[in-house]
Amino acid sequence: QVQLAESGGGLVQAGGSLRLSCAASGSILRINDMGWYRQAPGKQRELVAGITSGGSTNYADSVVGRFTISRDNSKKMVYLQMNSLKPDDTGVYYCNAAITRVGGWFSGYWGQGTQVTVSS
């Protein structure tokens, strides 16, 4: 089995910072693209930041200059550093990864989500 586990969410005041972590485990041959998504109350899940296996990144317009995505391939982890947080950043944040399993086939995986709440 392949599992993704997020951590680092919590309650923070506007202007504060949080660092989210996501650890992949299981019978993994290769982790390809990874990303962070969020879902606010009453809204659809949206891409916040993505990073390719080669390290190229992209961000939602609303977080450019405030959030930074990174990865550590040796540890099979991806991170999201969130600075200058705003109340609109509130939501459940999900880790996503495209993974090739040891068996040789490709699938997408989701973590269970971690709550981020930003108070004004």
N, C-alpha and C positions, 0 to 999 in steps of 0.2 A: 504494500500500500504506500501511497504518497500522501503526505499531510503538510499543510501550511498552518502555522500558528503565529498570530499577531500578539504583540504586547506593547505597552507604553501609553495607552490612552488614559484619559482622566479628565478632571475638571481644572480649567485654567482661566484666569482673567484675561480680558482683551489686552493685547500687547505682549502677552507671555509666549512661552515656547514649550513645545513637546517634541519628543523624538520617538517615533514608532519603529518597531522592529518586527520582522517577519522571518521565521526560520522554516526552511524546508527540510523534510526528512523522509526516509523511505528508500525504495529501490530506484534510485535516480541515476541515470546515465549522464544527462545533461540538462541544465536549466537554461532555457533560451530567454525570451523577453519576460520581464517582470513589471508589475505596476501596482499602483495604489489607486483604489476607487473609494468613493464615499457616497453615502445615501443620507440625505437630510430628511426630516419628517415631511411627509407629503410629497416628496420629490423622487425622481428616478435616480438610479445609481449612475454616477458619472465618473469618468476618468480624471484623476487629479494629477498624476505623474506617471511616466513610464520610462523604462530603461532597457536597452537591448543588451544582448550578451556581450557586445563589443563596447558598451559603456555610453552609447548615445542616449540622450535624454530628451524628453518633451514634457511640457506642463500645460495644464489648463490656464487660460488667460488670467483667471481670477487669483492664481497663486504665484504667478511669475514674480521672481524677486524676493519671495517670502519663503517658499518651500524648496528643499533640495532632496532629490532622490539619489541614493547610492547603493552599491552592492558589494558584497564580499564573497567572491565565488568559492574560495577555499572553505568558508564557513557555511556556504549555501544560505546566505542571508541577504535581505534587502531592507533598507532603512528609508525613513522619511523624516527629515528634520524640518520642523514647522516653526517658523518665527513670525513675530508680529501678528499673532492670531487674532481673528475677528469673530464676532458672534456668528456670522454667516458661514464660518468654517465648521460649525457644529454638525455632527452627524456620526454615523457608524462608518468606520474606515475598514476597508477590506483589502487584503493582499491577494494578488493574482499572479500566477506564473504559468508559462507554457513550458512543459517538461517532457523530455524524452525519457521513458522508463528503461530499465535495464533490458527488458524484453525487446526494445527497439521501436516501440510505437509512441506517438506524440499525443498529448492531451493537455487541456487547460484545467487548472485547479484554483480553488478559492479557499481562503482562510475563513474562520468563523466570525471575524469582525471584532473591532475594538471601538468602544464609545469614546468620542471626543466631544466635550462640552465646553464652549467658550462663553463666559458670562460678560456682560457689559458693565 
